[in-house]
Amino acid sequence: MMPLALANIGEENTIKKIGGSPEVKKHLENLGFVVGGSVTVITALGGNVIVNVKDARVAISEEMARKIMI
């Protein structure tokens, strides 16, 4: 298991765990990050990550990406 921030670009991964406070977990869940779901990193710019999750592109900070374990 490793944080999403360290994932290879273009590789599809399965979300195994989401950390952080209940508010952070709820926010990520609202964006489509749920345990068992798939996520693909499209690009990483200055620590921020753009991912494909549930057929939508979402940009998240490196801090958020470190809370999502794949």
C-alpha positions as CSV (number, residue, x, y, z in Angstrom):
1,M,0.0,0.0,0.0
2,M,1.3,3.5,-0.9
3,P,-0.1,7.0,-1.1
4,L,-1.7,8.1,-4.4
5,A,0.9,10.9,-4.6
6,L,3.6,8.3,-5.4
7,A,1.5,6.5,-8.1
8,N,2.9,6.1,-11.6
9,I,1.2,8.3,-14.3
10,G,-1.2,6.5,-16.5
11,E,-1.4,3.4,-14.2
12,E,-4.9,2.4,-13.0
13,N,-5.0,1.7,-9.2
14,T,-7.6,0.6,-6.7
15,I,-8.2,2.7,-3.6
16,K,-7.6,0.6,-0.5
17,K,-7.9,3.2,2.3
18,I,-8.7,6.9,2.8
19,G,-7.2,8.6,5.8
20,G,-7.6,12.0,7.4
21,S,-10.3,13.6,9.5
22,P,-14.0,12.7,9.0
23,E,-14.4,16.0,7.1
24,V,-11.5,15.2,4.7
25,K,-12.9,11.7,4.2
26,K,-16.3,13.0,3.4
27,H,-14.9,15.6,1.0
28,L,-12.9,13.0,-0.9
29,E,-15.9,10.7,-1.0
30,N,-18.0,13.5,-2.5
31,L,-15.3,13.9,-5.2
32,G,-15.6,10.1,-6.0
33,F,-12.7,8.7,-4.0
34,V,-14.2,5.6,-2.4
35,V,-12.6,2.4,-1.1
36,G,-12.6,-0.2,-3.9
37,G,-12.9,2.4,-6.6
38,S,-10.4,2.8,-9.4
39,V,-8.2,5.9,-9.8
40,T,-5.7,6.8,-12.6
41,V,-3.1,9.6,-12.2
42,I,-3.2,11.7,-15.4
43,T,-0.5,14.2,-14.5
44,A,1.4,15.7,-11.5
45,L,2.1,19.4,-11.5
46,G,4.2,20.9,-8.7
47,G,3.0,18.3,-6.2
48,N,-0.6,18.7,-7.2
49,V,-2.2,15.7,-8.9
50,I,-4.8,15.4,-11.6
51,V,-6.6,12.1,-11.5
52,N,-9.3,10.3,-13.4
53,V,-11.9,8.9,-11.0
54,K,-15.4,7.7,-11.9
55,D,-15.1,9.1,-15.5
56,A,-14.2,12.6,-14.2
57,R,-11.0,14.5,-14.0
58,V,-10.3,15.8,-10.5
59,A,-7.3,18.0,-9.3
60,I,-6.3,17.4,-5.7
61,S,-3.4,18.7,-3.7
62,E,-0.4,16.6,-2.8
63,E,-1.6,16.7,0.9
64,M,-4.9,15.1,-0.2
65,A,-3.2,12.7,-2.5
66,R,-1.1,11.4,0.5
67,K,-4.3,10.6,2.4
68,I,-5.5,8.2,-0.4
69,M,-3.8,4.8,-0.1
70,I,-3.6,2.6,-3.2
